[in-house]
Amino acid sequence: MTTSTYSVNGMTCAHCVASVTEEISELHGVRSVAVDLPSGAVTVDSDTPLDPAAVRAAVEEAGYQLAAS
């Protein structure tokens, strides 16, 4: 199992958290998604390392931006 943490910009409420969680959860191999709204941190547990482009696309589909790493 792999754990990755990302920073997402623009989330301001529980609906934002739900949208980001839903989109990332749809990626192949994702087991869990935990979002810390105040910091914008998104922690993802997955079977294998995730493609950063796929994570970025999922966050953008939810209407937010992945912070530059």
N, CA, C, O and CB atoms as a CASP TS submission, in Angstrom:
PFRMAT TS
TARGET T0000
AUTHOR 0000-0000-0000
METHOD Language model
MODEL 1
PARENT N/A
ATOM      1  N   MET     1       0.847  -1.174   0.000  1.00  0.00           N
ATOM      2  CA  MET     1       0.000   0.000   0.000  1.00  0.00           C
ATOM      3  C   MET     1       0.894   1.239   0.000  1.00  0.00           C
ATOM      4  O   MET     1       1.981   1.237   0.577  1.00  0.00           O
ATOM      5  CB  MET     1      -0.965  -0.003   1.223  1.00  0.00           C
ATOM      6  N   THR     2       0.420   2.287  -0.652  1.00  0.00           N
ATOM      7  CA  THR     2       1.144   3.544  -0.777  1.00  0.00           C
ATOM      8  C   THR     2       0.300   4.668  -0.197  1.00  0.00           C
ATOM      9  O   THR     2      -0.911   4.717  -0.411  1.00  0.00           O
ATOM     10  CB  THR     2       1.504   3.833  -2.254  1.00  0.00           C
ATOM     11  N   THR     3       0.936   5.562   0.530  1.00  0.00           N
ATOM     12  CA  THR     3       0.252   6.747   1.047  1.00  0.00           C
ATOM     13  C   THR     3       0.901   7.974   0.426  1.00  0.00           C
ATOM     14  O   THR     3       2.121   8.137   0.468  1.00  0.00           O
ATOM     15  CB  THR     3       0.310   6.808   2.614  1.00  0.00           C
ATOM     16  N   SER     4       0.065   8.838  -0.153  1.00  0.00           N
ATOM     17  CA  SER     4       0.543  10.069  -0.785  1.00  0.00           C
ATOM     18  C   SER     4      -0.247  11.236  -0.219  1.00  0.00           C
ATOM     19  O   SER     4      -1.431  11.103   0.090  1.00  0.00           O
ATOM     20  CB  SER     4       0.405  10.004  -2.342  1.00  0.00           C
ATOM     21  N   THR     5       0.415  12.382  -0.084  1.00  0.00           N
ATOM     22  CA  THR     5      -0.266  13.580   0.399  1.00  0.00           C
ATOM     23  C   THR     5      -0.116  14.682  -0.642  1.00  0.00           C
ATOM     24  O   THR     5       0.968  14.918  -1.177  1.00  0.00           O
ATOM     25  CB  THR     5       0.304  14.036   1.778  1.00  0.00           C
ATOM     26  N   TYR     6      -1.225  15.342  -0.911  1.00  0.00           N
ATOM     27  CA  TYR     6      -1.275  16.416  -1.900  1.00  0.00           C
ATOM     28  C   TYR     6      -1.834  17.656  -1.224  1.00  0.00           C
ATOM     29  O   TYR     6      -2.467  17.564  -0.172  1.00  0.00           O
ATOM     30  CB  TYR     6      -2.140  16.014  -3.140  1.00  0.00           C
ATOM     31  N   SER     7      -1.604  18.801  -1.818  1.00  0.00           N
ATOM     32  CA  SER     7      -2.168  20.051  -1.330  1.00  0.00           C
ATOM     33  C   SER     7      -3.107  20.592  -2.399  1.00  0.00           C
ATOM     34  O   SER     7      -2.730  20.762  -3.558  1.00  0.00           O
ATOM     35  CB  SER     7      -1.048  21.087  -0.982  1.00  0.00           C
ATOM     36  N   VAL     8      -4.349  20.861  -1.976  1.00  0.00           N
ATOM     37  CA  VAL     8      -5.370  21.325  -2.916  1.00  0.00           C
ATOM     38  C   VAL     8      -5.770  22.751  -2.546  1.00  0.00           C
ATOM     39  O   VAL     8      -6.059  23.046  -1.386  1.00  0.00           O
ATOM     40  CB  VAL     8      -6.615  20.379  -2.909  1.00  0.00           C
ATOM     41  N   ASN     9      -5.783  23.620  -3.537  1.00  0.00           N
ATOM     42  CA  ASN     9      -6.182  25.016  -3.338  1.00  0.00           C
ATOM     43  C   ASN     9      -7.655  25.216  -3.661  1.00  0.00           C
ATOM     44  O   ASN     9      -8.193  24.584  -4.570  1.00  0.00           O
ATOM     45  CB  ASN     9      -5.328  25.946  -4.202  1.00  0.00           C
ATOM     46  N   GLY    10      -8.300  26.099  -2.910  1.00  0.00           N
ATOM     47  CA  GLY    10      -9.644  26.530  -3.247  1.00  0.00           C
ATOM     48  C   GLY    10     -10.771  25.876  -2.464  1.00  0.00           C
ATOM     49  O   GLY    10     -11.923  26.279  -2.619  1.00  0.00           O
ATOM     50  N   MET    11     -10.487  24.888  -1.635  1.00  0.00           N
ATOM     51  CA  MET    11     -11.554  24.246  -0.865  1.00  0.00           C
ATOM     52  C   MET    11     -11.929  25.137   0.322  1.00  0.00           C
ATOM     53  O   MET    11     -11.056  25.612   1.048  1.00  0.00           O
ATOM     54  CB  MET    11     -11.114  22.828  -0.376  1.00  0.00           C
ATOM     55  N   THR    12     -13.241  25.361   0.514  1.00  0.00           N
ATOM     56  CA  THR    12     -13.693  26.247   1.586  1.00  0.00           C
ATOM     57  C   THR    12     -14.787  25.652   2.466  1.00  0.00           C
ATOM     58  O   THR    12     -15.142  26.245   3.485  1.00  0.00           O
ATOM     59  CB  THR    12     -14.183  27.524   0.997  1.00  0.00           C
ATOM     60  N   CYS    13     -15.336  24.481   2.090  1.00  0.00           N
ATOM     61  CA  CYS    13     -16.468  23.945   2.846  1.00  0.00           C
ATOM     62  C   CYS    13     -16.548  22.423   2.728  1.00  0.00           C
ATOM     63  O   CYS    13     -15.763  21.797   2.016  1.00  0.00           O
ATOM     64  CB  CYS    13     -17.774  24.576   2.360  1.00  0.00           C
ATOM     65  N   ALA    14     -17.504  21.848   3.435  1.00  0.00           N
ATOM     66  CA  ALA    14     -17.679  20.393   3.424  1.00  0.00           C
ATOM     67  C   ALA    14     -18.034  19.880   2.029  1.00  0.00           C
ATOM     68  O   ALA    14     -17.651  18.767   1.668  1.00  0.00           O
ATOM     69  CB  ALA    14     -18.765  19.984   4.422  1.00  0.00           C
ATOM     70  N   HIS    15     -18.752  20.666   1.250  1.00  0.00           N
ATOM     71  CA  HIS    15     -19.091  20.255  -0.118  1.00  0.00           C
ATOM     72  C   HIS    15     -17.824  20.137  -0.958  1.00  0.00           C
ATOM     73  O   HIS    15     -17.698  19.224  -1.775  1.00  0.00           O
ATOM     74  CB  HIS    15     -20.076  21.263  -0.766  1.00  0.00           C
ATOM     75  N   CYS    16     -16.890  21.058  -0.758  1.00  0.00           N
ATOM     76  CA  CYS    16     -15.610  21.007  -1.468  1.00  0.00           C
ATOM     77  C   CYS    16     -14.882  19.705  -1.135  1.00  0.00           C
ATOM     78  O   CYS    16     -14.376  19.017  -2.021  1.00  0.00           O
ATOM     79  CB  CYS    16     -14.727  22.231  -1.103  1.00  0.00           C
ATOM     80  N   VAL    17     -14.840  19.386   0.144  1.00  0.00           N
ATOM     81  CA  VAL    17     -14.178  18.164   0.601  1.00  0.00           C
ATOM     82  C   VAL    17     -14.825  16.949  -0.038  1.00  0.00           C
ATOM     83  O   VAL    17     -14.130  16.048  -0.507  1.00  0.00           O
ATOM     84  CB  VAL    17     -14.231  18.054   2.135  1.00  0.00           C
ATOM     85  N   ALA    18     -16.157  16.917  -0.059  1.00  0.00           N
ATOM     86  CA  ALA    18     -16.879  15.775  -0.635  1.00  0.00           C
ATOM     87  C   ALA    18     -16.591  15.638  -2.123  1.00  0.00           C
ATOM     88  O   ALA    18     -16.427  14.523  -2.618  1.00  0.00           O
ATOM     89  CB  ALA    18     -18.389  15.923  -0.407  1.00  0.00           C
ATOM     90  N   SER    19     -16.528  16.748  -2.841  1.00  0.00           N
ATOM     91  CA  SER    19     -16.264  16.704  -4.284  1.00  0.00           C
ATOM     92  C   SER    19     -14.870  16.160  -4.585  1.00  0.00           C
ATOM     93  O   SER    19     -14.704  15.302  -5.452  1.00  0.00           O
ATOM     94  CB  SER    19     -16.417  18.099  -4.893  1.00  0.00           C
ATOM     95  N   VAL    20     -13.877  16.663  -3.866  1.00  0.00           N
ATOM     96  CA  VAL    20     -12.504  16.205  -4.077  1.00  0.00           C
ATOM     97  C   VAL    20     -12.378  14.727  -3.692  1.00  0.00           C
ATOM     98  O   VAL    20     -11.760  13.941  -4.411  1.00  0.00           O
ATOM     99  CB  VAL    20     -11.507  17.067  -3.257  1.00  0.00           C
ATOM    100  N   THR    21     -12.967  14.359  -2.558  1.00  0.00           N
ATOM    101  CA  THR    21     -12.918  12.966  -2.103  1.00  0.00           C
ATOM    102  C   THR    21     -13.547  12.040  -3.137  1.00  0.00           C
ATOM    103  O   THR    21     -12.988  10.989  -3.454  1.00  0.00           O
ATOM    104  CB  THR    21     -13.635  12.813  -0.749  1.00  0.00           C
ATOM    105  N   GLU    22     -14.695  12.421  -3.658  1.00  0.00           N
ATOM    106  CA  GLU    22     -15.389  11.579  -4.640  1.00  0.00           C
ATOM    107  C   GLU    22     -14.566  11.384  -5.905  1.00  0.00           C
ATOM    108  O   GLU    22     -14.438  10.260  -6.391  1.00  0.00           O
ATOM    109  CB  GLU    22     -16.738  12.189  -4.996  1.00  0.00           C
ATOM    110  N   GLU    23     -14.009  12.457  -6.440  1.00  0.00           N
ATOM    111  CA  GLU    23     -13.254  12.352  -7.691  1.00  0.00           C
ATOM    112  C   GLU    23     -11.980  11.526  -7.522  1.00  0.00           C
ATOM    113  O   GLU    23     -11.668  10.692  -8.372  1.00  0.00           O
ATOM    114  CB  GLU    23     -12.900  13.742  -8.206  1.00  0.00           C
ATOM    115  N   ILE    24     -11.246  11.751  -6.435  1.00  0.00           N
ATOM    116  CA  ILE    24     -10.017  10.989  -6.221  1.00  0.00           C
ATOM    117  C   ILE    24     -10.336   9.529  -5.935  1.00  0.00           C
ATOM    118  O   ILE    24      -9.599   8.639  -6.359  1.00  0.00           O
ATOM    119  CB  ILE    24      -9.202  11.590  -5.066  1.00  0.00           C
ATOM    120  N   SER    25     -11.422   9.276  -5.224  1.00  0.00           N
ATOM    121  CA  SER    25     -11.810   7.899  -4.891  1.00  0.00           C
ATOM    122  C   SER    25     -12.082   7.057  -6.125  1.00  0.00           C
ATOM    123  O   SER    25     -11.973   5.831  -6.077  1.00  0.00           O
ATOM    124  CB  SER    25     -13.037   7.905  -4.007  1.00  0.00           C
ATOM    125  N   GLU    26     -12.434   7.703  -7.230  1.00  0.00           N
ATOM    126  CA  GLU    26     -12.734   6.982  -8.466  1.00  0.00           C
ATOM    127  C   GLU    26     -11.477   6.504  -9.197  1.00  0.00           C
ATOM    128  O   GLU    26     -11.576   5.699 -10.124  1.00  0.00           O
ATOM    129  CB  GLU    26     -13.547   7.865  -9.383  1.00  0.00           C
ATOM    130  N   LEU    27     -10.305   6.985  -8.797  1.00  0.00           N
ATOM    131  CA  LEU    27      -9.067   6.543  -9.447  1.00  0.00           C
ATOM    132  C   LEU    27      -8.795   5.086  -9.108  1.00  0.00           C
ATOM    133  O   LEU    27      -9.051   4.641  -7.989  1.00  0.00           O
ATOM    134  CB  LEU    27      -7.871   7.426  -9.018  1.00  0.00           C
ATOM    135  N   HIS    28      -8.282   4.353 -10.071  1.00  0.00           N
ATOM    136  CA  HIS    28      -8.002   2.931  -9.900  1.00  0.00           C
ATOM    137  C   HIS    28      -7.003   2.701  -8.764  1.00  0.00           C
ATOM    138  O   HIS    28      -5.936   3.314  -8.728  1.00  0.00           O
ATOM    139  CB  HIS    28      -7.465   2.334 -11.206  1.00  0.00           C
ATOM    140  N   GLY    29      -7.359   1.818  -7.849  1.00  0.00           N
ATOM    141  CA  GLY    29      -6.463   1.427  -6.775  1.00  0.00           C
ATOM    142  C   GLY    29      -6.574   2.241  -5.507  1.00  0.00           C
ATOM    143  O   GLY    29      -5.929   1.908  -4.513  1.00  0.00           O
ATOM    144  N   VAL    30      -7.376   3.305  -5.506  1.00  0.00           N
ATOM    145  CA  VAL    30      -7.514   4.140  -4.309  1.00  0.00           C
ATOM    146  C   VAL    30      -8.332   3.394  -3.263  1.00  0.00           C
ATOM    147  O   VAL    30      -9.423   2.898  -3.545  1.00  0.00           O
ATOM    148  CB  VAL    30      -8.181   5.505  -4.652  1.00  0.00           C
ATOM    149  N   ARG    31      -7.788   3.324  -2.050  1.00  0.00           N
ATOM    150  CA  ARG    31      -8.473   2.645  -0.942  1.00  0.00           C
ATOM    151  C   ARG    31      -9.163   3.647  -0.022  1.00  0.00           C
ATOM    152  O   ARG    31     -10.266   3.388   0.460  1.00  0.00           O
ATOM    153  CB  ARG    31      -7.478   1.797  -0.137  1.00  0.00           C
ATOM    154  N   SER    32      -8.524   4.789   0.225  1.00  0.00           N
ATOM    155  CA  SER    32      -9.141   5.799   1.091  1.00  0.00           C
ATOM    156  C   SER    32      -8.587   7.178   0.762  1.00  0.00           C
ATOM    157  O   SER    32      -7.471   7.336   0.267  1.00  0.00           O
ATOM    158  CB  SER    32      -8.903   5.467   2.582  1.00  0.00           C
ATOM    159  N   VAL    33      -9.434   8.180   1.066  1.00  0.00           N
ATOM    160  CA  VAL    33      -9.061   9.574   0.856  1.00  0.00           C
ATOM    161  C   VAL    33      -9.450  10.335   2.123  1.00  0.00           C
ATOM    162  O   VAL    33     -10.592  10.252   2.575  1.00  0.00           O
ATOM    163  CB  VAL    33      -9.762  10.184  -0.429  1.00  0.00           C
ATOM    164  N   ALA    34      -8.502  11.070   2.692  1.00  0.00           N
ATOM    165  CA  ALA    34      -8.774  11.893   3.872  1.00  0.00           C
ATOM    166  C   ALA    34      -8.385  13.329   3.547  1.00  0.00           C
ATOM    167  O   ALA    34      -7.267  13.598   3.106  1.00  0.00           O
ATOM    168  CB  ALA    34      -7.996  11.367   5.133  1.00  0.00           C
ATOM    169  N   VAL    35      -9.328  14.251   3.771  1.00  0.00           N
ATOM    170  CA  VAL    35      -9.088  15.657   3.451  1.00  0.00           C
ATOM    171  C   VAL    35      -9.119  16.480   4.737  1.00  0.00           C
ATOM    172  O   VAL    35     -10.051  16.371   5.535  1.00  0.00           O
ATOM    173  CB  VAL    35     -10.142  16.184   2.434  1.00  0.00           C
ATOM    174  N   ASP    36      -8.089  17.302   4.925  1.00  0.00           N
ATOM    175  CA  ASP    36      -8.052  18.249   6.027  1.00  0.00           C
ATOM    176  C   ASP    36      -8.371  19.624   5.438  1.00  0.00           C
ATOM    177  O   ASP    36      -7.524  20.248   4.799  1.00  0.00           O
ATOM    178  CB  ASP    36      -6.651  18.235   6.765  1.00  0.00           C
ATOM    179  N   LEU    37      -9.593  20.086   5.659  1.00  0.00           N
ATOM    180  CA  LEU    37     -10.058  21.321   5.037  1.00  0.00           C
ATOM    181  C   LEU    37      -9.207  22.542   5.400  1.00  0.00           C
ATOM    182  O   LEU    37      -8.829  23.292   4.501  1.00  0.00           O
ATOM    183  CB  LEU    37     -11.486  21.573   5.431  1.00  0.00           C
ATOM    184  N   PRO    38      -8.889  22.771   6.680  1.00  0.00           N
ATOM    185  CA  PRO    38      -8.125  23.988   7.000  1.00  0.00           C
ATOM    186  C   PRO    38      -6.775  24.090   6.287  1.00  0.00           C
ATOM    187  O   PRO    38      -6.376  25.178   5.871  1.00  0.00           O
ATOM    188  CB  PRO    38      -7.896  24.055   8.480  1.00  0.00           C
ATOM    189  N   SER    39      -6.080  22.979   6.144  1.00  0.00           N
ATOM    190  CA  SER    39      -4.758  23.027   5.510  1.00  0.00           C
ATOM    191  C   SER    39      -4.796  22.741   4.016  1.00  0.00           C
ATOM    192  O   SER    39      -3.855  23.073   3.295  1.00  0.00           O
ATOM    193  CB  SER    39      -3.838  22.043   6.178  1.00  0.00           C
ATOM    194  N   GLY    40      -5.886  22.122   3.545  1.00  0.00           N
ATOM    195  CA  GLY    40      -5.966  21.738   2.137  1.00  0.00           C
ATOM    196  C   GLY    40      -5.232  20.452   1.828  1.00  0.00           C
ATOM    197  O   GLY    40      -5.085  20.081   0.664  1.00  0.00           O
ATOM    198  N   ALA    41      -4.763  19.761   2.874  1.00  0.00           N
ATOM    199  CA  ALA    41      -4.021  18.516   2.675  1.00  0.00           C
ATOM    200  C   ALA    41      -4.972  17.366   2.347  1.00  0.00           C
ATOM    201  O   ALA    41      -6.006  17.189   2.993  1.00  0.00           O
ATOM    202  CB  ALA    41      -3.190  18.178   3.928  1.00  0.00           C
ATOM    203  N   VAL    42      -4.604  16.599   1.341  1.00  0.00           N
ATOM    204  CA  VAL    42      -5.378  15.430   0.936  1.00  0.00           C
ATOM    205  C   VAL    42      -4.449  14.224   1.005  1.00  0.00           C
ATOM    206  O   VAL    42      -3.447  14.161   0.293  1.00  0.00           O
ATOM    207  CB  VAL    42      -5.987  15.605  -0.507  1.00  0.00           C
ATOM    208  N   THR    43      -4.787  13.269   1.864  1.00  0.00           N
ATOM    209  CA  THR    43      -3.981  12.068   2.029  1.00  0.00           C
ATOM    210  C   THR    43      -4.707  10.907   1.373  1.00  0.00           C
ATOM    211  O   THR    43      -5.877  10.652   1.658  1.00  0.00           O
ATOM    212  CB  THR    43      -3.703  11.776   3.531  1.00  0.00           C
ATOM    213  N   VAL    44      -4.001  10.203   0.489  1.00  0.00           N
ATOM    214  CA  VAL    44      -4.599   9.129  -0.294  1.00  0.00           C
ATOM    215  C   VAL    44      -3.837   7.834  -0.040  1.00  0.00           C
ATOM    216  O   VAL    44      -2.617   7.776  -0.195  1.00  0.00           O
ATOM    217  CB  VAL    44      -4.600   9.479  -1.806  1.00  0.00           C
ATOM    218  N   ASP    45      -4.572   6.801   0.352  1.00  0.00           N
ATOM    219  CA  ASP    45      -4.010   5.458   0.463  1.00  0.00           C
ATOM    220  C   ASP    45      -4.432   4.693  -0.783  1.00  0.00           C
ATOM    221  O   ASP    45      -5.609   4.673  -1.142  1.00  0.00           O
ATOM    222  CB  ASP    45      -4.487   4.728   1.779  1.00  0.00           C
ATOM    223  N   SER    46      -3.457   4.060  -1.440  1.00  0.00           N
ATOM    224  CA  SER    46      -3.757   3.339  -2.674  1.00  0.00           C
ATOM    225  C   SER    46      -2.936   2.054  -2.738  1.00  0.00           C
ATOM    226  O   SER    46      -1.939   1.894  -2.034  1.00  0.00           O
ATOM    227  CB  SER    46      -3.474   4.226  -3.911  1.00  0.00           C
ATOM    228  N   ASP    47      -3.381   1.147  -3.601  1.00  0.00           N
ATOM    229  CA  ASP    47      -2.684  -0.131  -3.766  1.00  0.00           C
ATOM    230  C   ASP    47      -1.286   0.053  -4.333  1.00  0.00           C
ATOM    231  O   ASP    47      -0.352  -0.643  -3.934  1.00  0.00           O
ATOM    232  CB  ASP    47      -3.484  -1.053  -4.668  1.00  0.00           C
ATOM    233  N   THR    48      -1.142   0.982  -5.258  1.00  0.00           N
ATOM    234  CA  THR    48       0.139   1.275  -5.904  1.00  0.00           C
ATOM    235  C   THR    48       0.270   2.795  -6.022  1.00  0.00           C
ATOM    236  O   THR    48      -0.722   3.505  -5.859  1.00  0.00           O
ATOM    237  CB  THR    48       0.243   0.580  -7.320  1.00  0.00           C
ATOM    238  N   PRO    49       1.471   3.309  -6.301  1.00  0.00           N
ATOM    239  CA  PRO    49       1.615   4.753  -6.475  1.00  0.00           C
ATOM    240  C   PRO    49       0.689   5.266  -7.589  1.00  0.00           C
ATOM    241  O   PRO    49       0.531   4.629  -8.631  1.00  0.00           O
ATOM    242  CB  PRO    49       3.082   5.109  -6.794  1.00  0.00           C
ATOM    243  N   LEU    50       0.095   6.416  -7.341  1.00  0.00           N
ATOM    244  CA  LEU    50      -0.827   7.004  -8.318  1.00  0.00           C
ATOM    245  C   LEU    50      -0.079   7.875  -9.324  1.00  0.00           C
ATOM    246  O   LEU    50       0.959   8.460  -9.015  1.00  0.00           O
ATOM    247  CB  LEU    50      -1.906   7.834  -7.605  1.00  0.00           C
ATOM    248  N   ASP    51      -0.625   7.945 -10.520  1.00  0.00           N
ATOM    249  CA  ASP    51      -0.089   8.817 -11.559  1.00  0.00           C
ATOM    250  C   ASP    51      -0.422  10.264 -11.162  1.00  0.00           C
ATOM    251  O   ASP    51      -1.598  10.604 -11.031  1.00  0.00           O
ATOM    252  CB  ASP    51      -0.683   8.452 -12.986  1.00  0.00           C
ATOM    253  N   PRO    52       0.585  11.115 -10.969  1.00  0.00           N
ATOM    254  CA  PRO    52       0.312  12.501 -10.574  1.00  0.00           C
ATOM    255  C   PRO    52      -0.629  13.230 -11.533  1.00  0.00           C
ATOM    256  O   PRO    52      -1.422  14.065 -11.099  1.00  0.00           O
ATOM    257  CB  PRO    52       1.608  13.263 -10.475  1.00  0.00           C
ATOM    258  N   ALA    53      -0.551  12.927 -12.823  1.00  0.00           N
ATOM    259  CA  ALA    53      -1.436  13.565 -13.802  1.00  0.00           C
ATOM    260  C   ALA    53      -2.887  13.146 -13.570  1.00  0.00           C
ATOM    261  O   ALA    53      -3.799  13.949 -13.763  1.00  0.00           O
ATOM    262  CB  ALA    53      -1.001  13.207 -15.237  1.00  0.00           C
ATOM    263  N   ALA    54      -3.105  11.908 -13.164  1.00  0.00           N
ATOM    264  CA  ALA    54      -4.457  11.425 -12.894  1.00  0.00           C
ATOM    265  C   ALA    54      -5.029  12.097 -11.648  1.00  0.00           C
ATOM    266  O   ALA    54      -6.211  12.441 -11.607  1.00  0.00           O
ATOM    267  CB  ALA    54      -4.458   9.895 -12.724  1.00  0.00           C
ATOM    268  N   VAL    55      -4.187  12.281 -10.639  1.00  0.00           N
ATOM    269  CA  VAL    55      -4.636  12.963  -9.423  1.00  0.00           C
ATOM    270  C   VAL    55      -4.976  14.407  -9.741  1.00  0.00           C
ATOM    271  O   VAL    55      -6.008  14.918  -9.305  1.00  0.00           O
ATOM    272  CB  VAL    55      -3.558  12.893  -8.318  1.00  0.00           C
ATOM    273  N   ARG    56      -4.110  15.068 -10.501  1.00  0.00           N
ATOM    274  CA  ARG    56      -4.366  16.458 -10.898  1.00  0.00           C
ATOM    275  C   ARG    56      -5.675  16.566 -11.680  1.00  0.00           C
ATOM    276  O   ARG    56      -6.465  17.479 -11.438  1.00  0.00           O
ATOM    277  CB  ARG    56      -3.195  17.003 -11.746  1.00  0.00           C
ATOM    278  N   ALA    57      -5.909  15.650 -12.605  1.00  0.00           N
ATOM    279  CA  ALA    57      -7.135  15.670 -13.403  1.00  0.00           C
ATOM    280  C   ALA    57      -8.366  15.459 -12.519  1.00  0.00           C
ATOM    281  O   ALA    57      -9.395  16.100 -12.735  1.00  0.00           O
ATOM    282  CB  ALA    57      -7.078  14.590 -14.499  1.00  0.00           C
ATOM    283  N   ALA    58      -8.272  14.575 -11.532  1.00  0.00           N
ATOM    284  CA  ALA    58      -9.401  14.322 -10.631  1.00  0.00           C
ATOM    285  C   ALA    58      -9.714  15.563  -9.800  1.00  0.00           C
ATOM    286  O   ALA    58     -10.879  15.916  -9.620  1.00  0.00           O
ATOM    287  CB  ALA    58      -9.101  13.125  -9.706  1.00  0.00           C
ATOM    288  N   VAL    59      -8.681  16.217  -9.298  1.00  0.00           N
ATOM    289  CA  VAL    59      -8.879  17.433  -8.502  1.00  0.00           C
ATOM    290  C   VAL    59      -9.487  18.532  -9.373  1.00  0.00           C
ATOM    291  O   VAL    59     -10.386  19.247  -8.931  1.00  0.00           O
ATOM    292  CB  VAL    59      -7.536  17.911  -7.882  1.00  0.00           C
ATOM    293  N   GLU    60      -9.004  18.669 -10.594  1.00  0.00           N
ATOM    294  CA  GLU    60      -9.545  19.683 -11.506  1.00  0.00           C
ATOM    295  C   GLU    60     -10.980  19.359 -11.896  1.00  0.00           C
ATOM    296  O   GLU    60     -11.791  20.270 -12.063  1.00  0.00           O
ATOM    297  CB  GLU    60      -8.675  19.795 -12.762  1.00  0.00           C
ATOM    298  N   GLU    61     -11.310  18.080 -12.043  1.00  0.00           N
ATOM    299  CA  GLU    61     -12.690  17.681 -12.348  1.00  0.00           C
ATOM    300  C   GLU    61     -13.626  18.092 -11.218  1.00  0.00           C
ATOM    301  O   GLU    61     -14.787  18.428 -11.453  1.00  0.00           O
ATOM    302  CB  GLU    61     -12.779  16.157 -12.583  1.00  0.00           C
ATOM    303  N   ALA    62     -13.116  18.063  -9.998  1.00  0.00           N
ATOM    304  CA  ALA    62     -13.906  18.474  -8.837  1.00  0.00           C
ATOM    305  C   ALA    62     -14.039  20.008  -8.760  1.00  0.00           C
ATOM    306  O   ALA    62     -14.853  20.531  -7.998  1.00  0.00           O
ATOM    307  CB  ALA    62     -13.264  17.933  -7.546  1.00  0.00           C
ATOM    308  N   GLY    63     -13.231  20.711  -9.554  1.00  0.00           N
ATOM    309  CA  GLY    63     -13.335  22.167  -9.605  1.00  0.00           C
ATOM    310  C   GLY    63     -12.260  22.899  -8.802  1.00  0.00           C
ATOM    311  O   GLY    63     -12.416  24.080  -8.493  1.00  0.00           O
ATOM    312  N   TYR    64     -11.171  22.206  -8.462  1.00  0.00           N
ATOM    313  CA  TYR    64     -10.123  22.805  -7.630  1.00  0.00           C
ATOM    314  C   TYR    64      -8.772  22.618  -8.295  1.00  0.00           C
ATOM    315  O   TYR    64      -8.669  22.020  -9.365  1.00  0.00           O
ATOM    316  CB  TYR    64     -10.117  22.185  -6.214  1.00  0.00           C
ATOM    317  N   GLN    65      -7.738  23.138  -7.648  1.00  0.00           N
ATOM    318  CA  GLN    65      -6.392  23.045  -8.218  1.00  0.00           C
ATOM    319  C   GLN    65      -5.446  22.343  -7.257  1.00  0.00           C
ATOM    320  O   GLN    65      -5.459  22.591  -6.051  1.00  0.00           O
ATOM    321  CB  GLN    65      -5.853  24.441  -8.563  1.00  0.00           C
ATOM    322  N   LEU    66      -4.641  21.478  -7.805  1.00  0.00           N
ATOM    323  CA  LEU    66      -3.573  20.849  -7.042  1.00  0.00           C
ATOM    324  C   LEU    66      -2.465  21.887  -6.918  1.00  0.00           C
ATOM    325  O   LEU    66      -2.049  22.470  -7.919  1.00  0.00           O
ATOM    326  CB  LEU    66      -3.059  19.515  -7.727  1.00  0.00           C
ATOM    327  N   ALA    67      -1.988  22.120  -5.709  1.00  0.00           N
ATOM    328  CA  ALA    67      -0.919  23.091  -5.499  1.00  0.00           C
ATOM    329  C   ALA    67       0.368  22.556  -6.114  1.00  0.00           C
ATOM    330  O   ALA    67       0.603  21.348  -6.143  1.00  0.00           O
ATOM    331  CB  ALA    67      -0.725  23.391  -3.986  1.00  0.00           C
ATOM    332  N   ALA    68       1.189  23.467  -6.600  1.00  0.00           N
ATOM    333  CA  ALA    68       2.480  23.055  -7.162  1.00  0.00           C
ATOM    334  C   ALA    68       3.322  22.435  -6.072  1.00  0.00           C
ATOM    335  O   ALA    68       3.364  22.934  -4.947  1.00  0.00           O
ATOM    336  CB  ALA    68       3.222  24.252  -7.806  1.00  0.00           C
ATOM    337  N   SER    69       3.997  21.340  -6.407  1.00  0.00           N
ATOM    338  CA  SER    69       4.823  20.689  -5.387  1.00  0.00           C
ATOM    339  C   SER    69       6.246  21.143  -5.433  1.00  0.00           C
ATOM    340  O   SER    69       7.066  20.686  -4.637  1.00  0.00           O
ATOM    341  CB  SER    69       4.775  19.205  -5.540  1.00  0.00           C
TER
END
